[in-house]
Amino acid sequence: MSKRILMSLCCTALIAGCASTPNNPDGSAVSHESARALFQPAKHAMDRGDYAAAIKLFEDLETRYPYGPYAEQAQLDTAYSYYQRGDSEAAAAAAERFIKLHPANPYVDYAWYLKGIAHYQAIQGAQENPRPAEEAFSTLDTLAKRWPHSVYAADARLRMAKIINILGQRNLDICKFYYVRHAYVASANRCNTVITRYQLSAAREEALYYLTRDYRHLDLPQLAQTTAAVLAYNYPGSKYLSDLGSSAKPG
């Protein structure tokens, strides 16, 4: 199920569920119908991919009619439209605003998902700036834990696994950067970050290798042997074992 289909389902359920309430939050059936009249062209703009126009119309709707189902849906659709435009920061901020205003909304899991994928969208050049990846992971982790059966949870977990690999590789690259400059303590610290914090990362194997070498250079033979043994146990076919010698071979 694509994000676009999920968006459509969310829109329909939220408005249909709220619109059936006997008393509109603003106490006026006229206001409700006026809000609906403003919502329709905004939604049509979003559906045809004119996200700039959609954002303007959704924000205008919320300004004029700040309460009720159409205002709430406009907030979600604003976040989605920013996301589709590639404005990750604005999308995350809009989703966060919805979360703060409507923490008990039955579709707040979708807002968390939107916030998470907006941060995920911003993961470019993670070597230089890991913050979007860290924020995406934290947000998606919250979604997966609070709403484990949400329709968005499975995709959240897949993205989290990718983020772990991204951040694990980033820390491994820093570890190697320090290693070639003979800064073995700094290198070991980064390797340990990969091994402990991003232990499911594909970078963990190589991090164990470099950590072993760091300990050898620091004249810590026992730690080096223990780390090499962990590498051999977890990755018995590792290409790095032969380079480490007999002490790294499985017992």
C-alpha positions in Angstrom: 0.0 0.0 0.0 1.5 3.3 -1.1 1.8 6.4 1.0 -0.6 8.1 -1.4 -3.3 5.4 -0.9 -2.8 5.6 2.9 -3.2 9.4 2.6 -6.5 9.0 0.8 -7.8 6.5 3.4 -6.8 8.8 6.2 -8.5 11.8 4.6 -11.8 10.0 4.1 -11.9 8.4 7.6 -11.0 11.6 9.4 -13.6 13.9 7.7 -16.3 11.3 7.6 -15.9 10.4 11.2 -15.8 14.0 12.4 -18.5 15.4 10.1 -21.1 13.0 11.5 -20.8 14.7 14.9 -24.2 16.3 15.7 -22.7 19.5 17.1 -19.9 21.1 15.1 -17.1 22.4 17.3 -17.8 26.0 16.1 -21.5 25.5 16.8 -22.5 26.4 13.2 -23.7 24.2 10.4 -23.2 27.1 8.1 -19.5 27.4 9.1 -19.1 23.7 8.6 -20.5 23.9 5.1 -18.3 26.9 4.4 -15.3 25.1 5.6 -16.2 22.1 3.3 -16.5 24.5 0.4 -13.0 25.7 1.0 -11.6 22.3 1.6 -12.7 20.8 -1.8 -10.6 23.1 -4.1 -7.6 22.6 -1.7 -8.0 18.8 -1.9 -8.4 19.0 -5.7 -5.2 21.1 -5.9 -3.4 18.5 -3.8 -4.7 15.6 -5.9 -3.5 17.1 -9.1 0.0 17.7 -7.6 -0.3 21.5 -7.3 1.1 21.4 -3.7 1.9 25.1 -3.5 -1.7 26.1 -4.2 -3.0 23.3 -1.9 -0.9 24.6 1.0 -2.1 28.1 0.5 -5.7 27.0 0.4 -5.4 24.6 3.4 -3.8 27.3 5.5 -6.4 29.8 4.5 -9.2 27.4 5.5 -7.6 26.9 8.9 -7.2 30.6 9.4 -10.9 31.2 8.6 -12.3 28.1 10.3 -9.8 27.0 12.9 -12.0 24.3 14.5 -13.7 21.2 13.2 -12.9 18.2 11.1 -11.9 20.2 8.0 -9.4 22.3 9.9 -7.9 19.2 11.4 -7.7 17.5 8.0 -6.3 20.7 6.5 -3.4 20.5 9.0 -2.6 17.0 8.0 -2.9 17.7 4.3 -0.6 20.8 4.7 2.1 18.5 6.2 1.6 16.0 3.4 1.8 18.7 0.7 5.0 20.1 2.2 6.4 16.6 2.2 5.5 16.1 -1.5 7.1 19.4 -2.4 10.3 18.2 -0.7 10.2 20.8 2.0 11.1 18.4 4.8 11.5 20.9 7.6 8.1 22.5 7.0 6.4 19.1 6.7 7.9 17.9 10.0 6.9 21.1 11.7 3.3 20.9 10.4 3.0 17.3 11.5 4.4 18.1 14.9 1.9 20.9 15.2 -1.0 18.5 14.6 0.5 16.1 17.2 0.6 18.8 19.8 -2.9 20.2 19.0 -4.6 16.8 18.7 -2.7 14.2 20.7 -5.8 12.0 21.2 -6.9 12.2 17.6 -7.6 8.6 16.2 -5.3 9.4 13.3 -2.4 10.9 15.2 -0.3 7.8 14.3 -0.4 9.1 10.7 0.9 12.5 11.9 3.8 10.7 13.6 4.4 8.8 10.4 4.4 12.0 8.3 6.8 13.6 10.7 9.1 10.6 10.5 9.2 10.3 6.8 9.7 14.1 6.5 12.9 13.8 8.6 13.8 10.7 6.6 13.4 12.7 3.4 16.0 15.1 4.7 18.6 12.4 5.1 21.1 13.5 2.5 24.8 13.9 3.2 24.4 12.0 6.5 28.1 11.9 6.7 28.1 15.7 7.4 24.9 16.0 9.3 23.4 13.0 11.1 20.6 15.0 12.8 17.8 14.3 10.2 18.6 10.6 10.4 18.6 10.6 14.2 15.3 12.6 14.3 13.7 10.3 11.8 14.7 7.2 13.8 13.4 8.7 17.0 10.1 9.7 15.5 9.5 6.4 13.7 10.6 4.4 16.8 7.9 6.3 18.8 5.3 5.4 16.1 6.3 1.7 16.1 6.3 1.4 19.8 3.1 3.3 20.6 1.1 2.0 17.7 2.7 -1.4 16.9 -0.4 -2.5 14.8 -0.7 0.8 12.9 -0.8 0.4 9.1 2.3 2.7 9.1 4.3 0.7 11.6 5.8 -1.9 9.1 7.1 0.9 6.9 8.4 2.7 9.9 10.4 -0.4 11.0 11.9 -0.8 7.5 13.0 2.8 7.4 14.5 2.5 10.9 16.6 -0.5 9.7 17.9 1.6 6.9 18.7 4.5 9.2 20.7 2.2 11.5 22.8 1.2 8.5 23.3 4.9 7.5 24.3 5.9 11.0 26.4 2.8 11.6 28.3 3.4 8.3 28.8 7.1 9.2 30.4 6.2 12.5 32.5 3.5 10.9 33.8 6.0 8.4 34.8 8.4 11.2 36.4 5.4 13.0 38.5 4.7 9.9 39.3 8.5 9.5 40.8 8.5 13.0 42.5 5.2 12.5 44.6 6.2 9.4 45.6 9.3 11.4 46.8 7.1 14.3 44.2 8.6 16.6 43.4 5.2 18.1 41.5 6.2 21.1 39.1 8.3 19.0 38.9 5.5 16.5 38.1 3.0 19.2 35.3 5.2 20.6 33.6 5.5 17.2 33.9 1.7 16.6 32.3 1.1 20.0 29.5 3.4 19.0 28.8 1.2 15.9 29.1 -2.0 17.9 26.8 -1.0 20.8 24.4 1.6 19.5 24.1 0.4 15.9 24.7 -3.3 16.5 22.2 -4.3 13.8 24.1 -2.2 11.2 26.0 -3.9 8.4 29.0 -1.8 9.5 29.3 -3.8 12.8 31.6 -6.5 11.3 34.2 -4.0 10.1 33.9 -2.0 13.2 34.9 -5.0 15.3 37.9 -5.5 13.0 39.1 -1.9 13.4 38.4 -2.0 17.1 40.7 -5.0 17.4 43.4 -3.2 15.6 42.9 0.0 17.7 43.4 -2.1 20.9 46.5 -3.6 19.5 48.0 -0.2 18.7 47.0 0.9 22.2 48.8 -2.1 23.7 45.7 -3.6 25.1 46.2 -7.2 24.0 43.4 -8.7 26.2 40.8 -6.4 24.8 42.1 -6.9 21.3 41.8 -10.7 21.7 38.3 -10.5 23.2 37.1 -8.2 20.4 38.7 -10.5 17.7 36.9 -13.5 19.3 33.6 -11.6 19.2 34.2 -10.9 15.5 35.1 -14.6 14.8 32.0 -15.8 16.7 29.5 -13.5 15.1 31.1 -13.5 11.6 32.9 -16.9 11.2 33.3 -16.3 7.5 34.6 -12.7 7.8 37.3 -11.6 5.4 38.9 -9.7 8.2 39.8 -12.8 10.3 42.8 -13.8 8.2 44.3 -10.3 8.6 44.0 -10.5 12.4 45.8 -13.8 12.6 45.4 -16.9 14.7 44.1 -15.1 17.8 40.9 -14.3 15.9 40.1 -17.8 14.8 37.0 -19.4 16.5 37.9 -21.8 19.3 
